[in-house]
Every structure is written in structure tokens, then in C-alpha cells.
Amino acid sequence: MSSLDSLNTLATLKVDDKTYHYFSLPLAAKSLGDLSKLPMSLKVLLENLLRWEDGKTVTEPDLKALAAWLKERRSDREIQYRPARVLMQDFTGVPAVVDLAAMRAAMAKAGGDPQRINPLSPVDLVIDHSVMVDRFDSPGAFEQNVDIEMERNGERYAFLRWGQNAFDNFSVVPPGTGICHQVNLEYLGRTVWTKDEDGRTYAFPDTLVGTDSHTTMINGLGVLGWGVGGIEAEAAMLGQPVSMLIPEVVGFKLSGKLKEGITATDLVLTVTQMLRSKGVVGKFVEFYGDGLADLPLADRATIANMAPEYGATCGFFPVDDITLDYLRLSGRPDATVKLVEAYCKAQGLWRQAGLEPVFTETLALDMGTVEASLAGPKRPQDRVSLPNVAQAFDDFLSLQFKPNTKKEVGRLESEGGGGVAVGNADLIGEADYSYEGHTYRLKNGAVVIAAITSCTNTSNPSVMMAAGLVAKKAVEKGLTRQPWVKTSLAPGSKVVTDYYKAAGLTQYLDQLGFALVGYGCTTCIGNSGPLAEPIEKAITQSDLTVASVLSGNRNFEGRVHPLVKTNWLASPPLVVAYALAGTVRIDISSEPLGVGKDGKPVYLRDIWPSQKEIADAVAQVTTRMFHKEYAEVFAGDAQWQAIEVPQASTYVWQQDSTYIQHPPFFDDISGPLPVIADVKGASILALLGDSVTTDHISPAGNIKADSPAGRYLREKGVEPRDFNSYGSRRGNHEVMMRGTFANIRIRNEMLGGEEGGNTIYIPTGEKLPIYDAAMRYQASGTPLVVIAGQEYGTGSSRDWAAKGTNLLGVKAVIAESFERIHRSNLVGMGVLPLQFKLDQNRKSLKLTGKETLDILGLTDAELQPRMNLTLVITRENGSQEKVDVLCRIDTLNEVEYFKAGGILHYVLRQLIAS
């Protein structure tokens, strides 16, 4: 603690025979005024400032600014926030550990002690993003997928085990354990954290930042946390505060109860649509109202998980009796539960019936009005009522190009074979294929992937049990999944497997193909694995528009599977239902799913469980299950324990590695600071539209053999079957910079909006992969700029979306608006985020991509947060136009980071200097 405690708030709290010290919000109110109606989430921030007040990074005016928020309901005050801990998953964790290893190497090269590079806050890394659905629909699928995962990722895992031994305050949860957010909810999170210092035990709110945007799930447990870029998380690990503006807080009032047959997934899709429509980017959302009294904690976590989808920094739920019940159920010690209750009541952090805090704005939802829903076909905020899914698919299909000329049909016929019936391509939107001795007809709208996956729902026993009950009733009726559907069950923790077994539902899920494939994110992050080869050929050769239905939180185009153009988020029981139907082109709320063993049609209503049936099944979940599965959570299996780990404080880089490479970011760290100067003569690398996600910028899915990254791997002797995914190779900058802007669904308007990661290399007019063009520009010393529309950088908190942009030589990204994390990451990597002003955009300025750009007003002395800069556009004919753009370096801390070349450069320079 570094508190000056200028307001004299230090107090003690006795729980049983233990005395805790804490910084009291009621005592602060004596100086700051009544704080009772301050949003709970802001009370957590205020306590953080009280505890870290040092007169430098946190001052008394910061404390007063939070109290003053109550009057204005917003603030432009920048504060320095220090979370208690950091959470990582392996896709984002590996590059973070690579950076730490590179910083140690740079420290040693500069003559310092490399062991000074250590996390100062506790860091938990959960390996959950690497398992793929290579095997499915078999009793041995889980073991086979784990074996493949260990073989495929052995090099990365050895590196992480080295990091676990080399760094202090760094723990790794091995593969095959669970999804980081569910492990956080069920085990790591405490709601109230403690720390022993100077002979005292301090109690304070459990807070964290995570390198996955769905870190927000823990807000359901009353723990304030959100996703940051790996770059920002590394700085937090190394003692740097998270610089932020005091946020606006949108209150979301919940009342009523869900109707019979409506799930938590339906609720969260409704909330997501409402909040995305409202516009809550960069804001906190806090849920309140008497409806919380009957909202299970798992449902709260489901809603909190989707904060990135509705655009908020977090979706916070206050602590109450339901929180305590969950802490007990999940096996937290009695002393922890008692401390949570006593501390939250003493601090005014306990939810009381009828209390309505002051908010910037409010929304309200009567949960009794929620309808059964899906979201799709490519954005999580696009909710569609269940009866309207078929029409929504048809509307999407009408916008797609379909072959309808004799020339095109002839081409498809000539490319027939490989399991697809030759001459079948004239069946527009259909294709026959042969598999295991049978011939099937695949049509537009066919569900080719049905996956119970992702942290959003697999942490929620009610929807998971509902899926098992639907499977049981379907099997009893004689229904089976359609043969073209790839089915998978990837729970978020082993506890799910235990309660399915206890409820007697495992066998029914197995019979419908929903056998356990792994404990990890799988389909939701693009690790859906291959489809059967004849099915892939049928889709490709007849240009079919097929579908996936998954219980995840992400359905951006190109994410789930490169051949699946429409992706639908749904509750786990609806995932099972769509596997039975095999298509999204029927209304499963009124049309039959299939024909039962008695020859009669079976409808969704016939196999949908009642709320009582679900509640009876959920009652099978016991504390013993949590104790059993988390007893040795960091130990790992025999394969994990057998990994050989080098014993050294600095990592021994392997030159021939295609997974882990020494990044170039700190090569010049001992030299002078980079000079901040105007950008002149820049070319446009890409001209992009709205809602370009971090999936588009830095894909996590498959690596195509003919892509720049694929060519690099082949040159290194890696066969395409062993490419693994972009996400798994984030420790190798050579792969990742080649994958930047390489998504097969990205549309560069310089090429008329055609799909694929290409651009026009202006000096010659050639169409090239973006990486190849960028390297040519670098060779000629030409700076680059990316132009984009609204909501640039939405999606997962990918540090490589910023790192790759930096390595391509992009000096600035100019967009109409930015997603919060990606904007911060760009600054953290020394890339300038600029925002169009006065309703200007690429269209109003008639940009074609052939212009030359200058960015004026950049100097060390004059650089200030949110200042205006001048963009000079020089067109092909030599004419010029000048417009103002807003510099989205938002805080004074970010100015210092940018001047140093990036946030990690800033930290490392400070450590070397000291």
C-alpha cells in the first residue's frame, strides 16, 4: 500500500478472531460528502484511489473528483487505477511472456539484473485457447484432442512452464482444466482480496484486468474487472497503473422474472441488443433493481460476460446474498464468505432492496418480456427472435452472390469430384456429397457445426442442464442429429462433466454426438477444427452458404470456420435442437425437428424441459464437485508434468523455432528516445469500412497455405497439416506480422471491397497481400496509414492487432471511432490513433486509397491528449485538402508512453535507468 490517507480513512474490521485493516468509504464520506448513491462500481474505484493515494499518481483532487461525479454524473478526470491481479489465457499470455522474456534479455544486454523484470501483481494464466475439435462424436474424443494439443503445442507449453519457474507471482493452469473465465468465476475470484503488509492484513475489493475481453464475466461475482490488451496488462504486472478517465455509468434496471421456457441466453442477447443500440462504448454498465433478487449468479455471470458484445467496459453486479450462496456452493472457505459479507456491508458495497444509485443514464427491462432468441448471422448484437431466424438467413442469402450463369455452372461441373456429385452444381444452393457409404444433399442454410462451447454459457448450470434434458427427451423420442452436423461439447470446467454425470445426462448427449471434446474455448475462437472433407468440397464447389450454431459470444464472419458464412449464437438447448433440425431455414418454434420412432413429427415443445425439470437437475450440482476438480488445479496431468523445462533466468531463444521468437521491439532500448515528428508522404495501406474487428486485423483462426504466413511456415519446413492456428503462433512475430490484415473476410475498398487480405501497391498498381506491399513500402522508406470507418478494432483484446500494425510500418490509423481496448493498444505500440471530425469520413472525403497523406502538428513539446492535428490529403492530380483530425491519445500517461515508443518501452527504460 502507498496510501497517504489524507482523509483519515484507515479502519479495522473484525471477522471471527481475525482483524483486517481497510480504507473506509463511510469515513471518506465525512470529508467528501454523502457517497451512498454513488454507483457500486465507482465505489470500488474510489476505494482503490484511497488505498493508493501517494500524492503523485493519486492525489486528493482525484478523490474529490470521484465524489463530484455524483453532481455531474460524468467526469473528464484522469485517474490511475491499480487492479489487484491479472488474468491471462494462453493466446494472449504467450506473447506477454515472450515480451517479459525479451525485456529480461534487453535488461541483461544493458548491464542490469534481468531478474528485476517480474510481475509485481499476482498473474494467473489459464491454458484454454489451444484445444481444437479435431476429433468428435466418439468416447475417446477428449483424450485424442488432448494428445493432439500437447503434440501440436509442446514448444509453447515448455516456454510457459519456463515462465512459471522463472517469474515470481506467475501461475499457470495447465491445459485440459477449463476456460479462464470459468476458472476465475469458480475458483480464482474472491470478491474481497487480502494482502499481508507491514504486519497487517489489508482487505479490499477483488479487482483485475485480463488479456481477454471476456474478463468481464467475473463482474457477476461483484468483482470489478475488464479486458485490456496484453501490452497494457504487462505494464500493470510491472507496477504501472491503468490510466483511465472516470467513466460514465449506465444503470440497467432489471425487474420481473423470465417466463417458462426462456433461458439466460435469451436474456443476455436481449440485454446485448438494448445496450449496443443505446451506445455504451467506454462506459461502465451497472445492473440494479429488485429483479436481481431472483437472478441466479450464473445468469449474472452470463450477462457480465457479454459486456464486450454490448460495447461496455464492464457489466457490474453488486454483492448480495446470492453472491454469498455461490461462493459457498463453489467451495470458497467459510472465512472468505464471512469476510465478503462483513466487508461489503461495512463499505456500503452490499445491494439493498429498493436502493437506486445515481447513474449517468438508465435503461430498464422487465425480464418477463424476453423471448427465445438467437443472434446472427455475423454480429452478437443482432438479436433475432426464434421464429424469425429462417427469414433472417434468407435476407442474408439474398445479399450474397450465387452462381447462375451457364459459364459458372460449367466451371463448377468441371471442378466436381472428391465426394461431390459431378453435374450436381446446377442445383443452385444444393450439392450432393458422399460420406461413409451414404449420399446426402447439402443445402444453403445447412447447420454444419453445432457447438456447446464458450465461457458465456458453459459456466451456467441451468442452460447446460437444459441442453442435457433436451438431448435426453430427443433420444427417447427417437431423434438423431443430421449427418452433416459436426457436434461438440466443450465445457468451461470439469465441474460440468461431474454434474452431467450426476444428473444422468451424459449418455444422451453422447448419443446425439455431443461427446466431450475438451475443456476450452474451441469453436467460439475458431478452433472448430476441420469439417469432413466431402462436406468442405461440397460447400466450396457449389459456393454454399451454410451455418454454425454455437453457445458462444462471438460470431464475426470468418471466425468460427472459414467456409461457414453465417454463425448464430444460441442457448445450449437450442444448439442441440438445431443439430437435430440440421438447418436454419425452418422455424423450429413451430415446424417439426424430425420424425420420432413412432413415425410422428417431433416438435421443439415436445422435448423442451420445464423450469422445474431444469431446477431439479441443477440441484445435482454440489460443493464436493468444486472441491474435487480444483484440489490440484495447477498440477496438470502426466504429460504436462513430463515437459522438460530449462532452468535459467533468461530464456534461451531457439533460432529454428516457428512458435517462439525473440521480438524486435526492444532492440534499440538503450538508445535515445524516438523523435516525435510529423508524418509526411504516407501511403494508404488499406481503406476499410465499419466494424472492422480484431479478428479482421489479427486473425486467430486457420493459416492458409498460400498466405504470407503459410509461405513463411512452409519455407521453415512446416507442413500445412501442422500449421496450427494464428493464435497458437502469437509467440512468433514473423508469423503474426504476416497474418496482420490477412483475414479472408476483410474487405479493402481499394480493391472495390473484395474479400481477402490484399491491397494495391500504388507505385506499380499491383494487387499484393498486405504484408508483401507493406514490406515494399518499408524498403523504400514510405510511412503507411490505415483508413477505417466506425467501431474500428471491436472484438477480443488482441495485442497483436496493434503489434502487427506497428511491424508493418503503419504510423497512424485514422477512423471514425475506435473500440476502447484497441485504441489503447495502438498507443501502447507507438501507433497514432486519429479520429475524423465533424461527420467527416473516408466517403465524404472521397478517398480512393491512391492519395498521399501528411499528418502535421506532431512534436515532442506540443503533444497533448486529444489535441487537433492537421491531415493534408494530396490527390492523384496534385490537388490538396486540409482537414482537422482528433488525436486519440487520451491521457497524459499515454502521451509519455507514446513518446517512449510504447508502454513497455517506457517501463523498461525506467527500470534500466534506475
DOKE-388420 format. One record per residue (C-alpha): residue in three letters; x, y, z. Coordinates in steps of 0.05 Angstrom, whole numbers, plus 5000, padded with zeros to 4 digits. Layout:
N
ALAXYZ...
***
This chain:
914
MET500050005000SER502550704987SER496951105020LEU497951795048ASP490851725074SER489752475074LEU482452365092ASN484051925152THR480051325127LEU484150735154ALA479750295197THR479449595224LEU474449035215LYS474048415259VAL471347775228ASP471247195278ASP478047245310LYS481547585252THR482748335247TYR483148665179HIS485349375161TYR481649735106PHE480450425076SER473450615096LEU468650935047PRO463951175103LEU469851525135ALA471651835068ALA464552095063LYS465752535124SER470452945081LEU467652815011GLY460252845026ASP454752325021LEU457051744977SER451251274989LYS448451364919LEU455051314882PRO454650714835MET457750094867SER462850034812LEU465350744825LYS465650594899VAL470650044881LEU474750554842LEU474451054899GLU476950534949ASN482650374901LEU484651104900LEU484251174976ARG488850574984TRP493950804933GLU493951554949ASP501251764946GLY500952504926LYS503752354857THR499951834817VAL493851904863THR492252574896GLU486752854939PRO483653214879ASP482752524847LEU478652314907LYS474452944905ALA473352844830LEU470052164843ALA465552464896ALA463853044850TRP461652534797LEU455052494834LYS453353204813GLU455353184740ARG454352434730ARG460652434687SER467752684693ASP473652854649ARG478552694706GLU484152204691ILE485651714747GLN490951184759TYR487650514776ARG491549924804PRO487949254799ALA489548714850ARG491448184798VAL491948004725LEU488647424687MET491147144621GLN489346604572ASP494846264531PHE493646604464THR494747284495GLY499147024551VAL504646714508PRO506447374473ALA506147724541VAL511147234569VAL515247304505ASP515448054518LEU517547944590ALA523047464567ALA525247984515MET525348524568ARG529748084611ALA534447984552ALA534548734540MET535848864614ALA541748384613LYS544448694549ALA544149374583GLY548149114642GLY542449074691ASP539648494732PRO534648114688GLN531147844750ARG528548544764ILE523548404708ASN518048054747PRO510548134756LEU509248554818SER501848344819PRO499347624820VAL498547344750ASP494446724732LEU495046444662VAL489945914642ILE491545494580ASP484745454548HIS485145714476SER489445174443VAL484944564442MET481744434374VAL475843994355ASP480043514313ARG476142914339PHE468842904358ASP462742454366SER466641894400PRO468041674472GLY475541784462ALA474942474430PHE477342854492GLU483542434503GLN485242454429ASN484443204425VAL488843304487ASP494242854457ILE494043254392GLU494043914431MET500243704471GLU503943484409ARG501944104370ASN503644594425GLY509344264462GLU514144824446ARG509445364472TYR507844964535ALA515144854550PHE516045614544LEU510245744592ARG513045244642TRP519645604638GLY515946254653GLN512345944712ASN519145754742ALA522946374722PHE518046924743ASP515347084812ASN507847184822PHE506346784759SER501946154760VAL499745714702VAL493445294700PRO495244714653PRO491244514591GLY485144074598THR482644434660GLY477744964638ILE476445644607CYS480046214643HIS473646594657GLN470145994687VAL476245804728ASN476346534751LEU469046514770GLU469145834803TYR475945864837LEU480646454829GLY475947034845ARG474747214918THR470247834915VAL474448114972TRP482048064966THR487148085023LYS494548245028ASP499348195085GLU503948805091ASP507749125149GLY504848635199ARG497648785179THR492548425137TYR489048915090ALA482248755059PHE479949084995PRO475548934935ASP477948384888THR479548734822LEU483248524760VAL484848654687GLY485248084638THR488247974569ASP481647704544SER475848184533HIS471047694568THR474747804633THR468348194648MET464847544666ILE467547604737ASN463348234748GLY457647754760LEU461147574826GLY461748304846VAL469048334823LEU470748944781GLY474748714721TRP475348824647GLY479548644587VAL485749024568GLY490948894514GLY496648444531ILE501149054526GLU497149434579ALA496648804623GLU504248714621ALA505149424644ALA500149304701MET504048684720LEU510349104723GLY507349614771GLN504550124722PRO497550384738VAL492050314688SER490751024665MET483451174653LEU478251714654ILE472951664708PRO467551314667GLU460351464655VAL456050924688VAL449650694654GLY444750374702PHE440749774676LYS434649634719LEU432148914719SER425148734742GLY420648134738LYS422547414721LEU423847014658LYS417846644630GLU417345894627GLY421845634571ILE426246254567THR433646194583ALA439246634609THR442046634538ASP435646954512LEU436247464567VAL443347644552LEU442047704477THR436348194493VAL440848594540THR446348604488GLN441748864434MET438949404481LEU445749654505ARG449049634437SER443250044410LYS443950524469GLY451450624458VAL455650454518VAL462650414489GLY467750634541LYS462550644596PHE461150214656VAL454349864658GLU451649704728PHE445649264739TYR440749434795GLY433449344813ASP429348844852GLY429648344794LEU436648174819ALA433647834880ASP431647244837LEU437247264785PRO442046674797LEU449346844799ALA450746414737ASP445646844699ARG449147474724ALA455847204700THR452747044632ILE450447764625ALA457148044651ASN460947604603MET457847944543ALA460048654561PRO464748674500GLU458948484456TYR454549054482GLY460649504480ALA461549684553THR467949674593CYS464449224643GLY457549004666PHE457749024742PHE453248664792PRO453348864865VAL454548364922ASP448648064958ASP446247404989ILE446247074920THR453647234915LEU454946904982ASP450846294963TYR455146194901LEU461646284940ARG459445734987LEU457045284931SER463545344893GLY467645144954ARG470545804978PRO472845765050ASP467945985104ALA472746535126THR472546825056VAL464946835054LYS464447155122LEU469647685103VAL465847845038GLU459347965076ALA462448375132TYR466948795088CYS461648955035LYS456549155088ALA461649585124GLN463549935058GLY456650055030LEU458049554975TRP452249094994ARG445949104950GLN439849324989ALA432749254964GLY429949894935LEU436750254930GLU437550634865PRO444450944856VAL445451564814PHE447351384742THR449351774680GLU443551464643THR438850874655LEU435350324618ALA430149824643LEU427949134625ASP422148714651MET425148014644GLY418147744634THR418148044564VAL424347664540GLU423247204480ALA427046594456SER432546864410LEU438846754371ALA443947274347GLY446647294277PRO448647194223LYS455147544239ARG454548024298PRO452747854371GLN448348474378ASP443848274320ARG438547904360VAL433347514321SER427047224353LEU426946464344PRO421046464295ASN424746964250VAL431446614242ALA429746294176GLN427646964147ALA433947294174PHE438046764139ASP434246864074ASP435247614079PHE442747504086LEU442747004029SER439447493983LEU445447953990GLN450447413971PHE452847263900LYS450446593875PRO452746253810ASN447146293760THR450446313691LYS451745723646LYS459145913646GLU459445893721VAL455545243726GLY460144933675ARG466245143715LEU463244823778GLU461744183739SER468844143714GLU471444203785GLY466843653810GLY469143013844GLY472342893911GLY465742653940VAL461343163906ALA456742913851VAL459143173783GLY453643533746ASN450343703812ALA452544423813ASP446544653772LEU442444533834ILE443045243857GLY444345253932GLU444944503937ALA450243973929ASP450443223938TYR456242913974SER458242213994TYR460842024063GLU461941344094GLY458040984040HIS451941444040THR449942023996TYR446942644026ARG444443303998LEU447443934030LYS443444574021ASN444145314035GLY442645414108ALA445144734130VAL447844724201VAL454744424193ILE457244604262ALA453144554327ALA457644704386ILE456244764460THR462245194474SER464945834504CYS465246144573THR458646524563ASN454145944574THR458245344596SER459045664665ASN451545674673PRO448645024700SER441445204682VAL442645254607MET447644684607MET442644224643ALA437244464595ALA441544224537GLY442543544570LEU435043484583VAL433443664510ALA438343124488LYS435042614535LYS428042754511ALA430342754438VAL433642074445GLU427441804480LYS423242054421GLY427941714372LEU431142334342THR438242364317ARG442742934293GLN443243054219PRO449342714189TRP452543354162VAL452643684231LYS459343704268THR457343684341SER461743824401LEU461343944476ALA466944364506PRO465144554578GLY468545114614SER470844674672LYS470943954695VAL465344104744VAL460544094685THR462543374668ASP461343184741TYR454343474744TYR452243184677LYS454342504703ALA450642614769ALA444342814732GLY444842214686LEU445142634622THR451942474593GLN449641854555TYR444242244518LEU448942794497ASP453842264473GLN448441924432LEU446842574395GLY454242694380PHE455543194436ALA461242794466LEU466443154507VAL471843444461GLY475843854511TYR475544384565GLY476945034527CYS474245564481THR474445144417THR469145364366CYS468046064393ILE475146274377GLY475745904310ASN478445244338SER472544864308GLY477244404270PRO476044144200LEU469443914171ALA469143244136GLU472943324070PRO466943164025ILE462843694062GLU468244224054LYS468744053979ALA461144093972ILE461044784005THR466845043964GLN464944763896SER457644973899ASP459145613938LEU454145423991THR452245894048VAL451945454108ALA451245574183SER454145454251VAL450045484315LEU454145564378SER453045764451GLY458746264447ASN459547014448ARG462947144382ASN460247014313PHE464147504270GLU464947294197GLY470846844184ARG471746684258VAL468346014270HIS470545674206PRO473045984141LEU467645624099VAL461745794145LYS458946474126THR453246524176ASN454246404250TRP448646414302LEU449346494377ALA444346084416SER443045764483PRO445845064493PRO439044724488LEU437745084422VAL444544854397VAL442144144408ALA435444294373TYR438944574311ALA443443964308LEU437043554303ALA433844004251GLY440344074211THR438244744180VAL436745464200ARG431645524143ILE425845264183ASP422145574242ILE423845074296SER418845404343SER413045154300GLU415744654249PRO417943944268LEU425243794284GLY424443094255VAL420442454258GLY420342034321LYS420941284326ASP413241244326GLY413141574258LYS410142214284PRO413342914277VAL417043154339TYR416743894356LEU421344324399ARG415744384451ASP415743624457ILE422943584481TRP423644254517PRO424444174592SER420344544643GLN423445024693LYS422144504748GLU425843964709ILE431744434699ALA431644644773ASP431543914795ALA437543774750VAL441344384775ALA440344134846GLN445343584828VAL450944104829THR454644034895THR460444364931ARG464143694931MET464743744855PHE468444404861HIS473044154916LYS474743534874GLU476343894809TYR480244484839ALA484244094891GLU490344044845VAL488644574794PHE495844794780ALA498744084778GLY496743844709ASP496843134682ALA502742684670GLN504042974600TRP504443684629GLN508943474686ALA513643104638ILE515243734597GLU522643894605VAL523844604628PRO530444984622GLN532845264688ALA535145974671SER533146684690THR533546894616TYR530446494561VAL534846124512TRP531846304445GLN531645764392GLN533246034323ASP529545474287SER523145544328THR516845714290TYR512845844354ILE517346274399GLN521946804371HIS525647394402PRO521548004381PRO524948634356PHE521149124399PHE526749274449ASP532749234403ASP534349974409ILE532050074481SER538950314504GLY539050854451PRO535851554453LEU528351654455PRO524951644387VAL523652334357ILE516352524352ALA515452864285ASP510352994230VAL508652414184LYS509952614112GLY508852274046ALA504951694075SER501451184030ILE494850864048LEU495750124062ALA488349954069LEU481750314063LEU476849964108GLY469450024126ASP465549984192SER466149464247VAL472949214228THR474448744285THR480948504315ASP479247844281HIS479948214215ILE486348554236SER489747974272PRO486247324258ALA486446744307GLY483846214260ASN486745784205ILE493145964168LYS492245884093ALA497845534057ASP498446064003SER498346654052PRO504647024071ALA504546674139GLY503446004105ARG509246124057TYR513746304115LEU512045664152ARG512945234090GLU519745554080LYS521345334151GLY519444624134VAL512644624168GLU507344224131PRO500444544124ARG497344004168ASP501944244224PHE500744994215ASN496245024277SER492745694284TYR494946424284GLY493046464357SER497645894376ARG503546224340ARG502846904374GLY509746804404ASN512846874335HIS512647584307GLU514647334238VAL508146944232MET503847474265MET506148064224ARG504747654162GLY497847504189THR496148224204PHE490248444159ALA490447744127ASN483347534146ILE479747214087ARG473547634102ILE476748324108ARG474548804053ASN479449314027GLU475649853990MET481949993949LEU480149343914GLY472749503906GLY471149163972GLU473148463950GLU474547974007GLY481547784028GLY487648104058ASN490248443996THR491749163975ILE494149573916TYR501549733917ILE500650433890PRO507550533856THR506249953808GLY498749853813GLU499749113832LYS494948733876LEU499048433932PRO497948124001ILE498048694051TYR504448424084ASP508148404017ALA506049103999ALA508049364069MET514949064062ARG515949413995TYR513850064026GLN518649954084ALA524349824036SER523050494003GLY522350864070THR514951024057PRO510751114120LEU503850794120VAL496850984144VAL490550554151ILE483750894140ALA477450594171GLY470150724189GLN466350664254GLU467950194312TYR474850024289GLY478049464330THR471949154362GLY472748444387SER477748084431SER483248454465ARG488748264416ASP495448584428TRP497848314360ALA492748744324ALA496949324348LYS503748984347GLY502748734276THR500449424253ASN506849714283LEU511349204250LEU508149324182GLY510550044186VAL503750364199LYS504751044233ALA497451224242VAL490450934239ILE485051444221ALA477951204237GLU471051484252SER471151154321PHE475350644359GLU473950064406ARG476850224474ILE482049664482HIS484749704411ARG485550464414SER489550374478ASN493749824447LEU495450244387VAL498150784433GLY501750254473MET505450044410GLY507150744386VAL501850764331LEU497851414328PRO490251334332LEU486751924298GLN479352054292PHE475652414237LYS471853034260LEU465453404240ASP462052794209GLN467752724160ASN469852034137ARG473251674080LYS466951734038SER465652474049LEU472952604034LYS472452163972LEU478651753989THR480551213940GLY487050973972LYS491451293919GLU492451933958THR498752143995LEU497752374066ASP501452844114ILE499952894188LEU502253554216GLY502853834287LEU506753264318THR512553484362ASP515153254429ALA513853934461GLU506754034435LEU503853334440GLN497753354486PRO491852904499ARG486152964449MET489353534411ASN487653714339LEU492453524284THR492253704211LEU491353184157VAL493753404088ILE490852994031THR494553023965ARG490552713909GLU492952383845ASN492153033806GLY496453413856SER490753793889GLN490753843965GLU485653874020LYS486854004094VAL482353744149ASP482953724225VAL483253034259LEU482852884333CYS488852564365ARG486151974406ILE492051954454ASP487152074511THR491252164575LEU497752474598ASN500451784615GLU499151564544VAL502952174519GLU509051934559TYR508251224533PHE507751464461LYS513951894468ALA517751294495GLY515750874435GLY510550474473ILE508350294543LEU513149714553HIS518850144526TYR517050664578VAL517250154635LEU523649824611ARG527250494602GLN525350674674LEU527950014701ILE534450074663ALA535450794685SER534250604758
***
